[in-house]
Amino acid sequence: MWFKRRRNEYGCPMCGRLPVIKASQTEKYHESRKVRTTLTVYRLQCPRGHISTSWFSHAALASRQWKELVDEYKGKDTK
């Protein structure tokens, strides 16, 4: 028996799954100060790869763009 997948309000508009957070780190060495800094960037992506956000320095900004992206897709569906 097939069960209908319950769509989450801010899940992927195509499959209904919640996004996963992807993080990437970059290390940079500063010669003049003799220090190493680490930059972490985040993005939200559908687990099946349908849609994703841009890379952001804070996870909260990626989450905000995900909500705007889902709202935009829902707006196109209703027209």
Phi and psi restraints in degrees (range 20) as a CNS / XPLOR table:
assign (resid 1 and name C) (resid 2 and name N)
       (resid 2 and name CA) (resid 2 and name C) 1.0 -91.3 20.0 2
assign (resid 2 and name N) (resid 2 and name CA)
       (resid 2 and name C) (resid 3 and name N) 1.0 133.0 20.0 2
assign (resid 2 and name C) (resid 3 and name N)
       (resid 3 and name CA) (resid 3 and name C) 1.0 -104.8 20.0 2
assign (resid 3 and name N) (resid 3 and name CA)
       (resid 3 and name C) (resid 4 and name N) 1.0 138.6 20.0 2
assign (resid 3 and name C) (resid 4 and name N)
       (resid 4 and name CA) (resid 4 and name C) 1.0 -75.1 20.0 2
assign (resid 4 and name N) (resid 4 and name CA)
       (resid 4 and name C) (resid 5 and name N) 1.0 129.7 20.0 2
assign (resid 4 and name C) (resid 5 and name N)
       (resid 5 and name CA) (resid 5 and name C) 1.0 -71.2 20.0 2
assign (resid 5 and name N) (resid 5 and name CA)
       (resid 5 and name C) (resid 6 and name N) 1.0 128.4 20.0 2
assign (resid 5 and name C) (resid 6 and name N)
       (resid 6 and name CA) (resid 6 and name C) 1.0 -75.2 20.0 2
assign (resid 6 and name N) (resid 6 and name CA)
       (resid 6 and name C) (resid 7 and name N) 1.0 125.7 20.0 2
assign (resid 6 and name C) (resid 7 and name N)
       (resid 7 and name CA) (resid 7 and name C) 1.0 -85.6 20.0 2
assign (resid 7 and name N) (resid 7 and name CA)
       (resid 7 and name C) (resid 8 and name N) 1.0 127.7 20.0 2
assign (resid 7 and name C) (resid 8 and name N)
       (resid 8 and name CA) (resid 8 and name C) 1.0 -77.1 20.0 2
assign (resid 8 and name N) (resid 8 and name CA)
       (resid 8 and name C) (resid 9 and name N) 1.0 150.8 20.0 2
assign (resid 8 and name C) (resid 9 and name N)
       (resid 9 and name CA) (resid 9 and name C) 1.0 -58.8 20.0 2
assign (resid 9 and name N) (resid 9 and name CA)
       (resid 9 and name C) (resid 10 and name N) 1.0 -40.5 20.0 2
assign (resid 9 and name C) (resid 10 and name N)
       (resid 10 and name CA) (resid 10 and name C) 1.0 -114.8 20.0 2
assign (resid 10 and name N) (resid 10 and name CA)
       (resid 10 and name C) (resid 11 and name N) 1.0 31.1 20.0 2
assign (resid 10 and name C) (resid 11 and name N)
       (resid 11 and name CA) (resid 11 and name C) 1.0 -82.6 20.0 2
assign (resid 11 and name N) (resid 11 and name CA)
       (resid 11 and name C) (resid 12 and name N) 1.0 177.8 20.0 2
assign (resid 11 and name C) (resid 12 and name N)
       (resid 12 and name CA) (resid 12 and name C) 1.0 -60.1 20.0 2
assign (resid 12 and name N) (resid 12 and name CA)
       (resid 12 and name C) (resid 13 and name N) 1.0 131.7 20.0 2
assign (resid 12 and name C) (resid 13 and name N)
       (resid 13 and name CA) (resid 13 and name C) 1.0 -65.9 20.0 2
assign (resid 13 and name N) (resid 13 and name CA)
       (resid 13 and name C) (resid 14 and name N) 1.0 -18.6 20.0 2
assign (resid 13 and name C) (resid 14 and name N)
       (resid 14 and name CA) (resid 14 and name C) 1.0 -92.9 20.0 2
assign (resid 14 and name N) (resid 14 and name CA)
       (resid 14 and name C) (resid 15 and name N) 1.0 -35.6 20.0 2
assign (resid 14 and name C) (resid 15 and name N)
       (resid 15 and name CA) (resid 15 and name C) 1.0 -123.6 20.0 2
assign (resid 15 and name N) (resid 15 and name CA)
       (resid 15 and name C) (resid 16 and name N) 1.0 -12.0 20.0 2
assign (resid 15 and name C) (resid 16 and name N)
       (resid 16 and name CA) (resid 16 and name C) 1.0 83.7 20.0 2
assign (resid 16 and name N) (resid 16 and name CA)
       (resid 16 and name C) (resid 17 and name N) 1.0 -0.3 20.0 2
assign (resid 16 and name C) (resid 17 and name N)
       (resid 17 and name CA) (resid 17 and name C) 1.0 -80.0 20.0 2
assign (resid 17 and name N) (resid 17 and name CA)
       (resid 17 and name C) (resid 18 and name N) 1.0 150.3 20.0 2
assign (resid 17 and name C) (resid 18 and name N)
       (resid 18 and name CA) (resid 18 and name C) 1.0 -73.2 20.0 2
assign (resid 18 and name N) (resid 18 and name CA)
       (resid 18 and name C) (resid 19 and name N) 1.0 149.3 20.0 2
assign (resid 18 and name C) (resid 19 and name N)
       (resid 19 and name CA) (resid 19 and name C) 1.0 -73.3 20.0 2
assign (resid 19 and name N) (resid 19 and name CA)
       (resid 19 and name C) (resid 20 and name N) 1.0 157.6 20.0 2
assign (resid 19 and name C) (resid 20 and name N)
       (resid 20 and name CA) (resid 20 and name C) 1.0 -111.6 20.0 2
assign (resid 20 and name N) (resid 20 and name CA)
       (resid 20 and name C) (resid 21 and name N) 1.0 149.0 20.0 2
assign (resid 20 and name C) (resid 21 and name N)
       (resid 21 and name CA) (resid 21 and name C) 1.0 -94.2 20.0 2
assign (resid 21 and name N) (resid 21 and name CA)
       (resid 21 and name C) (resid 22 and name N) 1.0 133.2 20.0 2
assign (resid 21 and name C) (resid 22 and name N)
       (resid 22 and name CA) (resid 22 and name C) 1.0 -112.8 20.0 2
assign (resid 22 and name N) (resid 22 and name CA)
       (resid 22 and name C) (resid 23 and name N) 1.0 134.6 20.0 2
assign (resid 22 and name C) (resid 23 and name N)
       (resid 23 and name CA) (resid 23 and name C) 1.0 -124.9 20.0 2
assign (resid 23 and name N) (resid 23 and name CA)
       (resid 23 and name C) (resid 24 and name N) 1.0 146.9 20.0 2
assign (resid 23 and name C) (resid 24 and name N)
       (resid 24 and name CA) (resid 24 and name C) 1.0 -137.2 20.0 2
assign (resid 24 and name N) (resid 24 and name CA)
       (resid 24 and name C) (resid 25 and name N) 1.0 137.0 20.0 2
assign (resid 24 and name C) (resid 25 and name N)
       (resid 25 and name CA) (resid 25 and name C) 1.0 -115.7 20.0 2
assign (resid 25 and name N) (resid 25 and name CA)
       (resid 25 and name C) (resid 26 and name N) 1.0 142.9 20.0 2
assign (resid 25 and name C) (resid 26 and name N)
       (resid 26 and name CA) (resid 26 and name C) 1.0 -130.0 20.0 2
assign (resid 26 and name N) (resid 26 and name CA)
       (resid 26 and name C) (resid 27 and name N) 1.0 130.3 20.0 2
assign (resid 26 and name C) (resid 27 and name N)
       (resid 27 and name CA) (resid 27 and name C) 1.0 -103.7 20.0 2
assign (resid 27 and name N) (resid 27 and name CA)
       (resid 27 and name C) (resid 28 and name N) 1.0 139.8 20.0 2
assign (resid 27 and name C) (resid 28 and name N)
       (resid 28 and name CA) (resid 28 and name C) 1.0 -131.4 20.0 2
assign (resid 28 and name N) (resid 28 and name CA)
       (resid 28 and name C) (resid 29 and name N) 1.0 133.1 20.0 2
assign (resid 28 and name C) (resid 29 and name N)
       (resid 29 and name CA) (resid 29 and name C) 1.0 -102.5 20.0 2
assign (resid 29 and name N) (resid 29 and name CA)
       (resid 29 and name C) (resid 30 and name N) 1.0 128.1 20.0 2
assign (resid 29 and name C) (resid 30 and name N)
       (resid 30 and name CA) (resid 30 and name C) 1.0 -100.0 20.0 2
assign (resid 30 and name N) (resid 30 and name CA)
       (resid 30 and name C) (resid 31 and name N) 1.0 112.9 20.0 2
assign (resid 30 and name C) (resid 31 and name N)
       (resid 31 and name CA) (resid 31 and name C) 1.0 -62.9 20.0 2
assign (resid 31 and name N) (resid 31 and name CA)
       (resid 31 and name C) (resid 32 and name N) 1.0 -43.9 20.0 2
assign (resid 31 and name C) (resid 32 and name N)
       (resid 32 and name CA) (resid 32 and name C) 1.0 -67.2 20.0 2
assign (resid 32 and name N) (resid 32 and name CA)
       (resid 32 and name C) (resid 33 and name N) 1.0 -36.0 20.0 2
assign (resid 32 and name C) (resid 33 and name N)
       (resid 33 and name CA) (resid 33 and name C) 1.0 -100.3 20.0 2
assign (resid 33 and name N) (resid 33 and name CA)
       (resid 33 and name C) (resid 34 and name N) 1.0 -8.5 20.0 2
assign (resid 33 and name C) (resid 34 and name N)
       (resid 34 and name CA) (resid 34 and name C) 1.0 57.7 20.0 2
assign (resid 34 and name N) (resid 34 and name CA)
       (resid 34 and name C) (resid 35 and name N) 1.0 42.7 20.0 2
assign (resid 34 and name C) (resid 35 and name N)
       (resid 35 and name CA) (resid 35 and name C) 1.0 -129.2 20.0 2
assign (resid 35 and name N) (resid 35 and name CA)
       (resid 35 and name C) (resid 36 and name N) 1.0 158.4 20.0 2
assign (resid 35 and name C) (resid 36 and name N)
       (resid 36 and name CA) (resid 36 and name C) 1.0 -117.9 20.0 2
assign (resid 36 and name N) (resid 36 and name CA)
       (resid 36 and name C) (resid 37 and name N) 1.0 129.0 20.0 2
assign (resid 36 and name C) (resid 37 and name N)
       (resid 37 and name CA) (resid 37 and name C) 1.0 -114.4 20.0 2
assign (resid 37 and name N) (resid 37 and name CA)
       (resid 37 and name C) (resid 38 and name N) 1.0 148.4 20.0 2
assign (resid 37 and name C) (resid 38 and name N)
       (resid 38 and name CA) (resid 38 and name C) 1.0 -116.3 20.0 2
assign (resid 38 and name N) (resid 38 and name CA)
       (resid 38 and name C) (resid 39 and name N) 1.0 127.6 20.0 2
assign (resid 38 and name C) (resid 39 and name N)
       (resid 39 and name CA) (resid 39 and name C) 1.0 -110.1 20.0 2
assign (resid 39 and name N) (resid 39 and name CA)
       (resid 39 and name C) (resid 40 and name N) 1.0 125.9 20.0 2
assign (resid 39 and name C) (resid 40 and name N)
       (resid 40 and name CA) (resid 40 and name C) 1.0 -113.5 20.0 2
assign (resid 40 and name N) (resid 40 and name CA)
       (resid 40 and name C) (resid 41 and name N) 1.0 131.7 20.0 2
assign (resid 40 and name C) (resid 41 and name N)
       (resid 41 and name CA) (resid 41 and name C) 1.0 -121.9 20.0 2
assign (resid 41 and name N) (resid 41 and name CA)
       (resid 41 and name C) (resid 42 and name N) 1.0 151.0 20.0 2
assign (resid 41 and name C) (resid 42 and name N)
       (resid 42 and name CA) (resid 42 and name C) 1.0 -128.2 20.0 2
assign (resid 42 and name N) (resid 42 and name CA)
       (resid 42 and name C) (resid 43 and name N) 1.0 153.1 20.0 2
assign (resid 42 and name C) (resid 43 and name N)
       (resid 43 and name CA) (resid 43 and name C) 1.0 -151.0 20.0 2
assign (resid 43 and name N) (resid 43 and name CA)
       (resid 43 and name C) (resid 44 and name N) 1.0 154.3 20.0 2
assign (resid 43 and name C) (resid 44 and name N)
       (resid 44 and name CA) (resid 44 and name C) 1.0 -106.6 20.0 2
assign (resid 44 and name N) (resid 44 and name CA)
       (resid 44 and name C) (resid 45 and name N) 1.0 140.5 20.0 2
assign (resid 44 and name C) (resid 45 and name N)
       (resid 45 and name CA) (resid 45 and name C) 1.0 -144.7 20.0 2
assign (resid 45 and name N) (resid 45 and name CA)
       (resid 45 and name C) (resid 46 and name N) 1.0 144.7 20.0 2
assign (resid 45 and name C) (resid 46 and name N)
       (resid 46 and name CA) (resid 46 and name C) 1.0 -64.1 20.0 2
assign (resid 46 and name N) (resid 46 and name CA)
       (resid 46 and name C) (resid 47 and name N) 1.0 138.3 20.0 2
assign (resid 46 and name C) (resid 47 and name N)
       (resid 47 and name CA) (resid 47 and name C) 1.0 -59.2 20.0 2
assign (resid 47 and name N) (resid 47 and name CA)
       (resid 47 and name C) (resid 48 and name N) 1.0 -26.7 20.0 2
assign (resid 47 and name C) (resid 48 and name N)
       (resid 48 and name CA) (resid 48 and name C) 1.0 -94.6 20.0 2
assign (resid 48 and name N) (resid 48 and name CA)
       (resid 48 and name C) (resid 49 and name N) 1.0 0.4 20.0 2
assign (resid 48 and name C) (resid 49 and name N)
       (resid 49 and name CA) (resid 49 and name C) 1.0 82.1 20.0 2
assign (resid 49 and name N) (resid 49 and name CA)
       (resid 49 and name C) (resid 50 and name N) 1.0 18.9 20.0 2
assign (resid 49 and name C) (resid 50 and name N)
       (resid 50 and name CA) (resid 50 and name C) 1.0 -67.0 20.0 2
assign (resid 50 and name N) (resid 50 and name CA)
       (resid 50 and name C) (resid 51 and name N) 1.0 -53.4 20.0 2
assign (resid 50 and name C) (resid 51 and name N)
       (resid 51 and name CA) (resid 51 and name C) 1.0 -138.0 20.0 2
assign (resid 51 and name N) (resid 51 and name CA)
       (resid 51 and name C) (resid 52 and name N) 1.0 159.9 20.0 2
assign (resid 51 and name C) (resid 52 and name N)
       (resid 52 and name CA) (resid 52 and name C) 1.0 -154.4 20.0 2
assign (resid 52 and name N) (resid 52 and name CA)
       (resid 52 and name C) (resid 53 and name N) 1.0 163.1 20.0 2
assign (resid 52 and name C) (resid 53 and name N)
       (resid 53 and name CA) (resid 53 and name C) 1.0 -93.7 20.0 2
assign (resid 53 and name N) (resid 53 and name CA)
       (resid 53 and name C) (resid 54 and name N) 1.0 177.6 20.0 2
assign (resid 53 and name C) (resid 54 and name N)
       (resid 54 and name CA) (resid 54 and name C) 1.0 -78.4 20.0 2
assign (resid 54 and name N) (resid 54 and name CA)
       (resid 54 and name C) (resid 55 and name N) 1.0 172.5 20.0 2
assign (resid 54 and name C) (resid 55 and name N)
       (resid 55 and name CA) (resid 55 and name C) 1.0 -81.9 20.0 2
assign (resid 55 and name N) (resid 55 and name CA)
       (resid 55 and name C) (resid 56 and name N) 1.0 136.8 20.0 2
assign (resid 55 and name C) (resid 56 and name N)
       (resid 56 and name CA) (resid 56 and name C) 1.0 -132.8 20.0 2
assign (resid 56 and name N) (resid 56 and name CA)
       (resid 56 and name C) (resid 57 and name N) 1.0 156.1 20.0 2
assign (resid 56 and name C) (resid 57 and name N)
       (resid 57 and name CA) (resid 57 and name C) 1.0 -78.6 20.0 2
assign (resid 57 and name N) (resid 57 and name CA)
       (resid 57 and name C) (resid 58 and name N) 1.0 -16.6 20.0 2
assign (resid 57 and name C) (resid 58 and name N)
       (resid 58 and name CA) (resid 58 and name C) 1.0 -127.1 20.0 2
assign (resid 58 and name N) (resid 58 and name CA)
       (resid 58 and name C) (resid 59 and name N) 1.0 140.9 20.0 2
assign (resid 58 and name C) (resid 59 and name N)
       (resid 59 and name CA) (resid 59 and name C) 1.0 -65.8 20.0 2
assign (resid 59 and name N) (resid 59 and name CA)
       (resid 59 and name C) (resid 60 and name N) 1.0 -30.4 20.0 2
assign (resid 59 and name C) (resid 60 and name N)
       (resid 60 and name CA) (resid 60 and name C) 1.0 -64.9 20.0 2
assign (resid 60 and name N) (resid 60 and name CA)
       (resid 60 and name C) (resid 61 and name N) 1.0 -35.6 20.0 2
assign (resid 60 and name C) (resid 61 and name N)
       (resid 61 and name CA) (resid 61 and name C) 1.0 -68.9 20.0 2
assign (resid 61 and name N) (resid 61 and name CA)
       (resid 61 and name C) (resid 62 and name N) 1.0 -37.8 20.0 2
assign (resid 61 and name C) (resid 62 and name N)
       (resid 62 and name CA) (resid 62 and name C) 1.0 -65.6 20.0 2
assign (resid 62 and name N) (resid 62 and name CA)
       (resid 62 and name C) (resid 63 and name N) 1.0 -38.7 20.0 2
assign (resid 62 and name C) (resid 63 and name N)
       (resid 63 and name CA) (resid 63 and name C) 1.0 -64.8 20.0 2
assign (resid 63 and name N) (resid 63 and name CA)
       (resid 63 and name C) (resid 64 and name N) 1.0 -40.4 20.0 2
assign (resid 63 and name C) (resid 64 and name N)
       (resid 64 and name CA) (resid 64 and name C) 1.0 -63.7 20.0 2
assign (resid 64 and name N) (resid 64 and name CA)
       (resid 64 and name C) (resid 65 and name N) 1.0 -42.6 20.0 2
assign (resid 64 and name C) (resid 65 and name N)
       (resid 65 and name CA) (resid 65 and name C) 1.0 -67.7 20.0 2
assign (resid 65 and name N) (resid 65 and name CA)
       (resid 65 and name C) (resid 66 and name N) 1.0 -33.6 20.0 2
assign (resid 65 and name C) (resid 66 and name N)
       (resid 66 and name CA) (resid 66 and name C) 1.0 -61.2 20.0 2
assign (resid 66 and name N) (resid 66 and name CA)
       (resid 66 and name C) (resid 67 and name N) 1.0 -45.0 20.0 2
assign (resid 66 and name C) (resid 67 and name N)
       (resid 67 and name CA) (resid 67 and name C) 1.0 -62.9 20.0 2
assign (resid 67 and name N) (resid 67 and name CA)
       (resid 67 and name C) (resid 68 and name N) 1.0 -41.2 20.0 2
assign (resid 67 and name C) (resid 68 and name N)
       (resid 68 and name CA) (resid 68 and name C) 1.0 -65.1 20.0 2
assign (resid 68 and name N) (resid 68 and name CA)
       (resid 68 and name C) (resid 69 and name N) 1.0 -38.4 20.0 2
assign (resid 68 and name C) (resid 69 and name N)
       (resid 69 and name CA) (resid 69 and name C) 1.0 -65.4 20.0 2
assign (resid 69 and name N) (resid 69 and name CA)
       (resid 69 and name C) (resid 70 and name N) 1.0 -43.0 20.0 2
assign (resid 69 and name C) (resid 70 and name N)
       (resid 70 and name CA) (resid 70 and name C) 1.0 -66.6 20.0 2
assign (resid 70 and name N) (resid 70 and name CA)
       (resid 70 and name C) (resid 71 and name N) 1.0 -42.0 20.0 2
assign (resid 70 and name C) (resid 71 and name N)
       (resid 71 and name CA) (resid 71 and name C) 1.0 -61.8 20.0 2
assign (resid 71 and name N) (resid 71 and name CA)
       (resid 71 and name C) (resid 72 and name N) 1.0 -37.3 20.0 2
assign (resid 71 and name C) (resid 72 and name N)
       (resid 72 and name CA) (resid 72 and name C) 1.0 -65.8 20.0 2
assign (resid 72 and name N) (resid 72 and name CA)
       (resid 72 and name C) (resid 73 and name N) 1.0 -42.2 20.0 2
assign (resid 72 and name C) (resid 73 and name N)
       (resid 73 and name CA) (resid 73 and name C) 1.0 -63.8 20.0 2
assign (resid 73 and name N) (resid 73 and name CA)
       (resid 73 and name C) (resid 74 and name N) 1.0 -40.7 20.0 2
assign (resid 73 and name C) (resid 74 and name N)
       (resid 74 and name CA) (resid 74 and name C) 1.0 -65.7 20.0 2
assign (resid 74 and name N) (resid 74 and name CA)
       (resid 74 and name C) (resid 75 and name N) 1.0 -36.2 20.0 2
assign (resid 74 and name C) (resid 75 and name N)
       (resid 75 and name CA) (resid 75 and name C) 1.0 -65.0 20.0 2
assign (resid 75 and name N) (resid 75 and name CA)
       (resid 75 and name C) (resid 76 and name N) 1.0 -37.1 20.0 2
assign (resid 75 and name C) (resid 76 and name N)
       (resid 76 and name CA) (resid 76 and name C) 1.0 -69.8 20.0 2
assign (resid 76 and name N) (resid 76 and name CA)
       (resid 76 and name C) (resid 77 and name N) 1.0 -33.8 20.0 2
assign (resid 76 and name C) (resid 77 and name N)
       (resid 77 and name CA) (resid 77 and name C) 1.0 -68.4 20.0 2
assign (resid 77 and name N) (resid 77 and name CA)
       (resid 77 and name C) (resid 78 and name N) 1.0 -32.0 20.0 2
assign (resid 77 and name C) (resid 78 and name N)
       (resid 78 and name CA) (resid 78 and name C) 1.0 -80.9 20.0 2
assign (resid 78 and name N) (resid 78 and name CA)
       (resid 78 and name C) (resid 79 and name N) 1.0 -18.2 20.0 2
